[in-house]
Structure formats: structure tokens, C-alpha cells
Amino acid sequence: MPNPIQDLRIDSLISISDAASITSYSPEFIRMLARGGKLQAVKIGRDWMTTRDAILDYLRKQQKRHESSLMTLHNAERKLI
């Protein structure tokens, strides 16, 4: 099993609270993403830590996913018109 801290730069770790303050997500939601493996993060003691790069990566993946869904909806709409 890969070590998640290996891929995260220790000197750039930020708390989940800090991550929440720079996104529109709540700390609870970001913790859920971390626990579920959807956000690259590491648990140090009781606290989850992540990086700005990991957050940016997650946001980009979400944007791409939503753009793909939107295109599917537009295509279906065109067929109905």
C-alpha cells in the first residue's frame, strides 16, 4: 500500500481548517473527502493535513467531471429540440 505522506510535501502541509478557508467547502466535507481517499491527505495524530496542490487537483477533477456532465445534458437537450 502506498504511503500517502510520501507524495505530499511535508513543508507545504496545511490543516483542514485552512483548506476550508480557501475553498467553499466546510472542514467536515474536506475531512470526508480525505477519509474517502478523494482528496490526497494524511492523518497526523488526530488531525488531517493536505496541501494546496492536493486541493487544486481535487477542484480541477470536479470541474472536469461537471463539464462532462453538462456536455451530456446539452447533447440530450439538442436531440429533444
Stockholm file with secondary structure:
# STOCKHOLM 1.0

chainA/1-81         MPNPIQDLRIDSLISISDAASITSYSPEFIRMLARGGKLQAVKIGRDWMTTRDAILDYLRKQQKRHESSLMTLHNAERKLI
#=GR chainA/1-81 SS CCCHHHHSCGGGEEEHHHHHHTSSSCHHHHHHHHHTTSSCCEEETTEEEEEHHHHHHHHHHHHHHHHHHHHHHHHHHHHHC
#=GC SS_cons        CCCHHHHSCGGGEEEHHHHHHTSSSCHHHHHHHHHTTSSCCEEETTEEEEEHHHHHHHHHHHHHHHHHHHHHHHHHHHHHC
//
